């Protein structure tokens, strides 16, 4: 099964899940089980599943066939090349392919001159009028391909201009581009490209990141700082005829594998195996040569052999366009698609299902508590009403007085509940302040100042380490505060439960450990820029400015995510208390109404008892329906991935087709 087919299954699963979740929300609303916290949790779940993106980054040095591989896997259905792919450097700027229904099909290009300004790439995304927009006709492959050729455009600037843009480094002359006869330097015309088209896979949430050579002078820092670390899978392309070159190994170690981590989401493609096809060699000799190159590459990169896939992207694209099945098998492209599908989609679905299961479990618990509260109130009413059988009017009147007294006592307990809310609010305020963006800016101030100072930046690594230590300490303090809030709520809820017969339970507090892990990942991803090899680049104000902004943006995402979870946790606790208070008030009203009806007519007692019996049956029905609807969500599974088929001998397949 190809990657396209597996991703299509993933899209079908997401749409079906969203529909079932909507059905659950509607049902809960109809039966008054949808408090503010539950509604927000439902909305988050639906948004998470509907908007779930899967980013696959394609990384390689120049001329490894990266864009051709993207064409072969994703765009062969157009019957021609869509992404520019030819000899030499084609992808000159990072290019993202995705889909946003709110935007017409288009290519948006950010001018390279934006590098002269301090804004980070994430900030430029929010300023659409700074991008050149070109409309795309997705039904016209020729127009589409011609428009996308613009990502390969270059321009020529003076030496000072190249230096200002970050494409010339006086301390590394061997890495600098060659100047033309006129003394001008060739640089990319665009800093970043966004392609928005309604390709079936992109519509389902796939995002493709096509990168230029990461080791080239002028490579966009935010690629390695933000975009690539956030990708769910990275496809690293090598050339089969050269194997792992020094430049390839440098990219692998500096940008893709740090501290030995990330290997599970890295897939290496040994591209251009057709260059090894030799009419003077037997099929077995050709395959043996491919196997040796594959084993050598896996050993150098420290990967299992299964993570290195030999492919001919060019032959695979030709085979798909011409319908040549023998050539397609010889290209081994289907084998890569199966591995990519299992690796990317399998892992993504596992993460998504885990998040879904946790969210559905919380929803079920919240609704279950409300139903249990109703059942307990009905049981109390039933005991009261059965105790009235055969009693005279004075006893019934006495019961009414007792219910009214209980109601008054409950109303006067508002001060106690207000006190709980007040203490909760103070502790929560401290936690929110700890995770706020202003606090983050204060913690980053020393590092920001150090990065922005002119000249050689000594002791920068120490300042960097101290900054991240403080940020980790802040999250750890946040964990302590959540523990204090949890203990306070647990004690208060126990007391309220005992006094009023409630069933309040403290929701599980957010675990700050996962955001500490995110901090660790971000810290490691930036270390490469602080080594001796980047001393001169760090001395450049524009480079340091971009680096600190990229770092700030990524850290802000982490802290805002943690803060969002804390706010949802708080809302869950508050909404639970509000829901049980509301149910108790309704219970008093129902009890008083029942007594009034009994006072008016003796026959109403039996009728009321029958009504409560019927309500108990309805409650059991609601519980059964809740279990059914949540089980349908949890049981929804995408179709299993196809097992990997044995490797194909490309030369033998070609010989057979001939």
N, C-alpha and C positions, 0 to 999 in steps of 0.2 A: 504494500500500500504506500503510495507516494506521500510526501509531506503535504501537498495540496489537499489530498483526500483526508488525511488525518486532521488537518487544520479545519477542514469543512465540517468534520464530525464535532470538533470542539465548538465551532460556531453554533451548530444545531443544538448541542447540549446547553450552551449559554442561553440561547433564545427560549428553549423549553423551560429551563430553570426560572428565568425571569417571569414567564407566564404563570408558572405554578406559584411563585412567590407573590405575584399580584393577586392571585386567587385567594391565597392565605390571608393577605392583608385585608381584602374586601370582606372575607368571612369574619375576621376578628373585629372589624369595624362594626359590622351588622350586629354582633353579639356583645358590643361594649367591652371588648377585651384589648382595645388599642389605646394604651396610654401614650404620653409624649415620648418616653424612652423607647418603648416597643416600636412606635411608629418611626422614630429616627433610626433604630437598628434595622428595621425593614428597608428603609430608604437607602441606608448605607450598603446593605447586602445587595439590593437590586442594582444600585449604581456601580458597586464593585464588580458584579458579574457582567452587567451590560457593557461597562466601559473598560473591562479588563483588556489590557494591552500586552502583547507578547513581542518583545523587541529582540531581533536577531541582528547582531553586528557582524559585518564582514570586514575582516582586517587582513592586510597584506602589505608588503612592499610594492613598489610600482612594478607593473608588467607581470603580475602573477596570474592574471586572468580572473580577477575578482568580479568585475562588472559583467563579464561573460557568464560567470557562474550564476549570478543573480538573474540574468536573462534566461538561462537554461532552466533554472528551478521554478521561477515565478512568472515569466512573461513569454514563454514559448508559444502560448496560445494566440499571441498576436501575429504569429507567422513570420516574425522578423526580429532583429535586435531592437530593443527599446532603450535600454541604458547604453550610453556610448561605450563601445569596446573595440579598441583597435590597438595596433602596436604602439608602444610608448606610453606616456602618461595620459590617461583619459579623465579619471575622476580627480579634479584639481581641488575641490572643496568637499567637506563632509556633506553627504546627501541623505536626507531622511525621506522615506516613502511611507505614507500612511493615508488615513482617510478620516475626514471630518465632514459629516453630512451638512453642517451649517455653512460650509464654504464650497463654492463652485469648483469644479476640477481646474487646477492651476499649478503652475510652477512659481514659487516665490524665491527670490534671490536676494541675499543680504550683501551689499557692497563691501569689498575688502577694506575700504576706507574707515569702516566702523571700528576697526582695530585701533585707530588713532584716538578713540574716545574711551572713557573708563568703563562704560556699561558692559556687563557680562552678557553672554549669548542669551541666557534665559530672560534677561530684561528686554533685549531687542525683540524677542518673540511677541512681546506685549505692545510693540509699536509697529503695526502693520504698514503704516504709510512710509516707513523707511525701507521697505522691501520692494524690489521690482517684481510685479506680478504679470505672468503670462498665462492667458487662458489656454486650456488644453481640450482638445476634442478626443475623448476616449474611444470614439468609434472610428477614428482615423489613425491607424497605426503609423502612417508616414508622417503626419503632422506631429503626433506624439513624440516619435523618435527625433524628429528635427528640432522640436522645442527643447528636448532634454539634452541636446548637444551643447546647450549653453553652460552646463555645469563644467564643461572642459575649457571654457574660455579663459584666456590669459590677457594680461596687459603688460606694458613695459614702463618701468619707472626708473628714476635716477638712483644712484647708489645711496644717497641720503634717504630717499623715499623708501627703498627696500629695507634699509636699516631701521627706519621708524616703524615700518609695518611688521618687523620681526623676521624678515626674510634674508637678513645679512648679519653675520656675527663676525666681528673683526678678530676675535680670539680663536675662531675655528675656520680658518680660510679653506681647509680641505673640504668642508661641508657646504660651502657657499655655492650658489649657482653661477654658471659662467656668464660673464657680461658679453653683450653683443658688440659688433663692430662700432656701434654708436655709443658704447659705454652704458647702455641701459640694461636693466635686470628684468628678466621675465618673472612675473608673480601671478598668482590666480586673480581673476577679476572679481570673484565672489568669495565671501567668507563662509557662507552656509547656504544650503539649498533645501527647501521643503517642497515635496511633490505630493499633491493631494489628488488622488484618483480613486474612482469607485471600483477598483479591482476586487473580485470576490474575496480574496484572502485579506486584503487591507480593510475591507468593510467589516470583517469579522474580528478585527482588532490586531492584526499583524502589523508591526512596524519594522521596516528594513533600514538599517543604517549602513551606508556604503562609505567607507573611509578612505582618504588618501594615505600615502605612506606616513606612518607615525614618526619615523626617525628623521624625516626631512626637516631642513631648516624652515621655520615658520609654521610647523604643524600646530593646529588649534589646541591650546592647553585643555580646554573644556572637554575635548574628546576623551582624554585619559582621566580627567578629574571627575567628570560627571556622566557623560553619555555611555561610554563602554562599561564602566562598573555597574551601571543600572540595567544593562542588557541581560536578558534571561539566558542567552546563549551567545557565544562568540565563535564564529567560523574563521579559523586562521588558515590562509591559503599559502602553500609553498609551490614551487615549480618542481615537477618530477625529475627533470633533467639536471637540476642543480642541488636538490635536497635542501637541507637547512644551511643557509649561508650565514656569515657573521652578522649581517644586517638583520636577517630574519631572527636569529637567536637574541639579538639585542632587543628587538621589539617584544619578543616572547617574554623575556625576563623582566624588562623594565615596565611594560605596560599591561601584560596579560596575566602573568603569574607573579604574585608577590607573597613571599613567605610560604611558598608551596601551596597556597590556597587558590581556589577557583578552577581546579583541573576538571572537576565533574561537569562544568558547564562550558568547557573548551573542546571544540572539535577541530581537528586539523585535516585539511584537504590537500592531498598531494596531486595537484592539478597538472594538466598537459601530459598525461601518460601516453597520448598519441605520439609524442616526440620519441618515445621508446619503441614504438611499433616499427619493426624492421623486417622487410621482405626477405632479407638474407639470413634471418634467425628463425628458428622453429618457434611455434607458439609457446612451448615450454620454456625456452630460453628467455623470451620476452617477459613471460610471467615471473620467472625467477629473478630477473633484473628489477621488476616492479616490487616484488616481495622484499628484496634486499634493501631497496631505497626506503620502503615503508618501515621496515624493522629498524633501520639506522635512524630514521627521523624520529620514530617513537622513543628510541633509546636516548637520543640527544635531548629531546624535550621532556623526558621523564613521564611519558604517557603509556598506558596500556595499548597494545597493538590495535585493539578494537576502536580506539579513538582517532586513528589515522586512516583516512579513506582515500584510496587512489581513484582519480576521476579524470575524464576529459570533458571539460565544460563545453568546449567548442563543438566536439563531435556529438555530445548529448543534445545541444541546441539544434544542430543540423538534423539529427535523427528525429527529434520531436517535430520539427517543422515539416520534414519530408515524409514522416511516417515510417521510417526505416527501423524496424524493431531490432534487427540484428545489430545495427550500429549503436542503437540505444543501449542494448545489453553490453556491448563491447566498451562503451563509454563509462560504464559502471555508475552512471548518474542515478538510476533507481535505487541502488544500494545506499548511496549517500542520502537520498530523500527519506528512506526508511529509518536510517540511523538518526537523522536530524529530527524526524517526526517523533520517534520514541524519546529522544533526549529532551527536546524542547517542550513538546506538547505533554509528554508523560510527566515531566517534572512540574510544569505549570499547572496541570490539572490536579496533581497531588496537593500542591500548595493551596489551590483554590478550594478543593474539596475539604481540606482541613479547616480553612477559614469559614467555609459555609457550615460545616458541622458544628463548629463552636457557636456561630451566630444563631443557628436554628435551635441549638440546645438552650441558649439563653432565652430565646423567644418562647419556647415551650415552657420553661420554668416560670417566666413572668406570667403567662396566661394561666398556667396551672395553679399558681398561688391565688390568683383572682377567683378561679373556680372553687378552690378549697375554702376560701373565705365565704363565698356564697353558700356552700354546703354546710359549713359550721353554723352560719346564721340561720339557715333553714332548720337545722337540727334543734337549735335553741327554741325557735318558734314552735316546732312540733311538740317539744316537751311542755312548753307553756300551754298550748291549746289542748293537748290531751289531759293536762292537769285541771282544765276547766270543766271537763265533762261532769255533769251532775251538780255543779256548783251554782249557788244563787247569785243574784245580781250584785250583792255587796262584794263578793269575792272577785267578780269580774271587774268591778269598779276599783278595787284595791290593786288588782294587777295593772290596770291602766295607770294608776298613780305611781306604781313602782317603775313602769317603763318610762314615764315622764321624768321621774327622778334620775334614772340612769342616763336619760338623754341629757338632762341638765348637767350632771356630773361629767359626762363626756365632753360637753361643750366647754365646761370650765377647765378642761385639761389642755386647752390650746396653749396655755403659757408654758407647760412642760414641753410640748412638742416644738414650740417656738424656740425654747432654750436649746433643744437638740439641733435645730436648724441653724441657730446662731453660732454654736461652737463648730458645727460642720462647716459653715461659711467662712469662719476665720481661718481654720486649718486649710481649707481648700484654696483660700485666697493666697496663702503662703506658697502653696504648691504651684498654683497658676503663675504667680510672679516668678518662681524659680525657673519655669519652663518658657517664659515669655521671650519674645524677640528682643525687647529692650535689654533684658538680662544677658541674652546671648551677645548682643553688641558690646556690652560692657566687658564680658569675658574675652572677646576677640580684640579689644582695643589695643592691648600691648602688642599682639602679633601683627595687627594691621599697621601700627606705627613702625614696627621693625621692618616690615616688608616694604613700606613706602619711603623709608629713609634713603637718601641718595648714596651712591657708591657701593663698595663691597660690604656685604651684610654679614658681619661676624656674629657668632653666638646665636644665629637665627634658628639653628636646629634645636638648641636648648629652649629658646622662647617658644618654639613650636610645640615641643614636648610638654612644657609646663602648661601651655594653653589647653591642650587636650586633656591633661591631668585634671585641670580645674573643671573642664566640661564634664568629664566622667564623674568627678566628685559631686557636681551639681545634680546629675541624674541619680547618683547613689543617695544623696540627701532627699531627692524626690521619692525614692523607694522607701526611705525611713518615714517620710511624711505620709505616704499612702498607707504604710503600716499603722501609724498612729490614728489616721482617719478610720481605717478599717476596724481597729480595736474600739475606738469611741463609738462607732455606729453599731458594732456588735453588742456592746454593753447597753447602749440606749435601746436598741431594737429588742433585746431580751426583756428589758424592763417593761417596754410598751406592750410586747406580746403577752407578758404575764398579767398586766393590768387590764388590757382590753381584749385579750383573746385573739390578737392579730397573729399573722404568720410571716412577719417580716424576716427577710434573710439578706445579709449584706452581699451584694454582687462581688464577684471575684475582682480584686484590684488589678490594674495594669502592671505588667512585669517590666520594669525599666531595663532589665538585662538585654532585651533585644535591641533597644536603642543604644545601649553601651556598645554592643557588637557593631552597630552601624557606625558609631564614632571610630571604633578601631579600624574598620574598613576604610573610612575616609582618611584617617591619619596615615595609613600605609600607602594609600593611593597618591598622596602628595609628597611623600618622602623623596621620591625620585627627583623632584624639582629642587631639593635642598642640599643635594650632594655637591661634591667638588666640581663635577662636570658641568654644573649649571651656575657656578659663581658669577660668570660674566653676564649670563642672561638675567640673573636675579638683580644685577646692578642696573639693568634697564628699567626705568620707571614704568613704561607701558606694560612690560611683561609681569612685573610684580603686581601692578594694579589689576590686571586680568586674573592673575592667580588668586589674589585675596578676594575678589568678587565671586569667582567660581566657588571658592571654599565657603564663603559666607552663604551663598545661595543653597549649597548642598546641606550645610549644617542647619539652616533655617527649616528646610524640609523635614529633617529629623526631629527637631524640637516642636515644630507645629504638629507633626504626626503624634508625638507623645502627648502634647497638650490636648489634641482632639480626643484621644482615648481617655484621658483623665476626665474631660468634660462629659463624655458619654457615660462614664462610670458614675459620676456624680448625678447625672440626670436619671440613671437607672435606679439609684437609691431613693432619690426624691420622688420620682414618679410612682415607685412602689408604695411609699408611705401615703402619697396623695390618693392612690387608687384604693387602699384599704380604709382610709378615712372616709372616702366617698361611699364605699360599700356599707360601712357601718351606719352612716347617716341614712342611707336608703333603708337599711334594715330597721332602724327605729321607726321610720315612716310606715313601713309595711306592717310592723307589729301593732302600732297604734291603729292603723286602718283595720286590721283584723279584729281587734278588740271592739272598735266602734260598731263594726258589722255584727258582731256577736251580741252586743248590747241591744241592737235594734231587732234582731230576730234570732231565736234559739237555733233555728235550722242552719244558720250561717256557720256555726262551729264545725259541723261535719263537712260542709262545703269547703271551708277554709283548709281543713285537714286534708281533704281530697286534693285541693289545689297544690298544697305543699308536696304531697306525694307525686303529683304530676310534674312539679318543678324539679324534684329529685331525678325523675326519669329523663327530663330534658337536660339536666346537668350531666348525667351519664352520657347522653347523646352528644353533648358538646365536647366532653372529654374524648370520646371515641373519635369524633370528627377531627379534633385538634391533633390527636395521635396519627390519624390517617393522613392529614394534609402535610404534617411535618415529615412523616415517614416517606411520603411520595417525593419530597424534596431531597431527603437524604439518600433515598434509593436510586435517584436519577443518576445514571452513570453513562459516560460516553462509551462508544463501542471500543472493545479492546484493540490495542495496536497489533499490527501484523508482526509476526516473528521475523527475525532477520533471515533472509535467504542466503545460501552459500555464495561466496564470491565468484564472480564470473571471470573466466580467462579471456581478456579482450581479444588477444590475437587469435585464439581458437574460435571465438564467436565470429570474428570477421572472416576467418578461413571457411567456417561453415556456411556463412551467408554467400560467400563467393562461389 
